[in-house]
């Protein structure tokens, strides 16, 4: 099993598609996707950024995930305020759309807001703390979590 998992991860890394472009000094685009997996999942992502000035940036992110139970689309608009050259605070609003595939009724539009901080330790390492809270808590989808705190980095 561990060899199969390792082989699958290597294959995905060769088959994935990614691009990062700075369209001009104010606009940047980053996108990523990989093809259909053996279980039927596909995933894609884009991030469109606009620098208002040297300390403030607005970002539009979109995700499309195709799972066994549902197709999920997520869109977030986020404002980033740089505290230093290597750290910023952010806040934003988002929506999640789920399309059920297994005969279940698809939930209504799910909305959320998020906020947090990020520190770039060096060129290849960052740490981020993020809180995401679903605003319409009476709606539950297969792939939503009403309150989520994440601490991550790469």
C-alpha positions as CSV (number, residue, x, y, z in Angstrom):
1,X,0.0,0.0,0.0
2,X,2.8,2.5,0.9
3,X,4.4,1.8,-2.5
4,X,1.1,2.5,-4.3
5,X,0.6,5.7,-2.4
6,X,4.2,6.8,-3.1
7,X,3.8,6.0,-6.9
8,X,0.5,7.9,-7.0
9,X,1.9,11.0,-5.4
10,X,4.9,10.9,-7.8
11,X,2.6,10.5,-10.8
12,X,0.4,13.4,-9.7
13,X,3.4,15.7,-9.3
14,X,4.4,14.9,-12.9
15,X,0.8,15.3,-14.3
16,X,-0.2,18.5,-12.4
17,X,-0.2,21.8,-14.1
18,X,0.8,25.1,-12.5
19,X,1.5,28.6,-13.6
20,X,2.5,31.8,-11.9
21,X,2.5,35.0,-13.8
22,X,3.0,38.6,-12.9
23,X,0.8,40.2,-15.6
24,X,2.1,43.7,-14.7
25,X,3.4,45.3,-11.5
26,X,0.0,45.4,-9.9
27,X,-1.7,42.2,-11.2
28,X,-0.6,38.6,-10.6
29,X,-2.1,35.2,-11.5
30,X,-1.4,31.8,-10.0
31,X,-3.2,28.7,-11.0
32,X,-2.9,25.0,-10.4
33,X,-4.7,21.8,-11.3
34,X,-4.3,18.1,-11.8
35,X,-6.2,15.6,-13.9
36,X,-8.7,13.0,-13.1
37,X,-7.5,10.6,-10.3
38,X,-8.3,6.9,-10.2
39,X,-11.1,7.5,-7.7
40,X,-12.6,10.2,-10.0
41,X,-11.5,13.3,-8.1
42,X,-10.2,16.4,-9.9
43,X,-9.0,19.6,-8.3
44,X,-8.2,23.1,-9.6
45,X,-7.4,26.5,-8.1
46,X,-6.7,30.0,-9.2
47,X,-5.5,33.1,-7.3
48,X,-5.8,36.6,-8.9
49,X,-4.1,39.4,-7.0
50,X,-4.2,43.1,-7.3
51,X,-1.8,45.5,-5.5
52,X,-3.5,48.7,-4.5
53,X,-0.3,50.0,-3.0
54,X,2.9,48.6,-1.4
55,X,1.1,47.6,1.8
56,X,-2.4,46.7,0.6
57,X,-3.4,43.9,-1.7
58,X,-6.8,42.4,-2.8
59,X,-7.0,38.8,-3.8
60,X,-9.7,36.7,-5.6
61,X,-9.4,32.9,-5.1
62,X,-11.4,30.2,-6.7
63,X,-11.4,26.4,-6.2
64,X,-13.2,23.7,-8.0
65,X,-13.1,20.2,-6.5
66,X,-14.8,17.2,-8.0
67,X,-15.4,14.5,-5.3
68,X,-17.3,11.2,-5.2
69,X,-20.3,12.7,-3.4
70,X,-20.3,16.3,-4.8
71,X,-18.8,18.9,-7.0
72,X,-17.6,21.8,-4.8
73,X,-16.8,25.4,-5.9
74,X,-15.4,27.9,-3.5
75,X,-14.7,31.6,-4.1
76,X,-13.0,34.0,-1.7
77,X,-12.2,37.7,-1.8
78,X,-9.5,38.7,0.7
79,X,-7.8,42.0,1.6
80,X,-4.2,41.7,2.8
81,X,-2.5,44.4,4.8
82,X,1.3,44.1,5.0
83,X,2.7,44.8,8.5
84,X,6.3,44.2,7.4
85,X,7.8,43.0,4.1
86,X,7.4,39.4,5.4
87,X,4.2,39.4,7.3
88,X,0.6,40.5,6.8
89,X,-2.9,40.3,8.3
90,X,-5.9,39.4,6.2
91,X,-9.6,39.3,6.2
92,X,-12.2,38.2,3.6
93,X,-15.5,36.8,2.6
94,X,-16.3,33.6,0.8
95,X,-19.0,31.4,-0.7
96,X,-19.2,27.7,-1.2
97,X,-21.5,26.0,-3.8
98,X,-22.0,22.2,-3.6
99,X,-23.7,20.2,-6.3
100,X,-24.7,16.8,-4.9
101,X,-24.0,13.7,-7.2
102,X,-25.6,10.9,-5.2
103,X,-29.2,11.9,-5.4
104,X,-29.1,14.1,-2.2
105,X,-30.5,17.6,-2.2
106,X,-27.7,20.1,-2.8
107,X,-27.4,22.7,0.0
108,X,-28.1,26.4,-0.5
109,X,-25.2,28.8,-0.9
110,X,-22.9,28.7,2.1
111,X,-21.2,31.9,3.1
112,X,-18.2,32.5,5.4
113,X,-15.7,35.0,6.5
114,X,-12.1,34.5,7.5
115,X,-9.2,36.4,9.1
116,X,-5.7,35.7,10.2
117,X,-2.0,36.4,9.9
118,X,0.9,35.1,7.9
119,X,4.7,35.3,8.4
120,X,7.2,34.4,5.6
121,X,10.1,32.9,7.6
122,X,12.2,32.7,4.4
123,X,11.7,32.2,0.7
124,X,10.5,28.6,1.0
125,X,8.8,28.6,4.4
126,X,5.7,30.5,5.8
127,X,3.5,30.1,8.9
128,X,-0.1,31.0,8.8
129,X,-2.9,31.1,11.4
130,X,-6.5,31.3,10.0
131,X,-9.9,31.4,11.5
132,X,-12.9,30.7,9.1
133,X,-16.5,31.0,10.4
134,X,-19.6,30.0,8.4
135,X,-22.1,32.9,8.6
136,X,-25.3,30.9,7.7
137,X,-24.8,28.1,10.2
138,X,-28.3,26.6,9.6
139,X,-27.0,25.2,6.2
140,X,-24.8,22.1,6.3
141,X,-23.0,20.7,3.3
142,X,-21.0,17.5,2.9
143,X,-17.7,19.4,2.6
144,X,-18.3,22.4,5.0
145,X,-17.2,23.0,8.6
146,X,-19.1,25.8,10.4
147,X,-16.0,26.9,12.4
148,X,-12.5,26.1,11.4
149,X,-9.1,27.2,12.8
150,X,-6.0,26.2,10.9
151,X,-2.4,26.6,11.8
152,X,-0.2,25.7,8.8
153,X,2.9,26.4,6.8
154,X,4.9,25.1,4.0
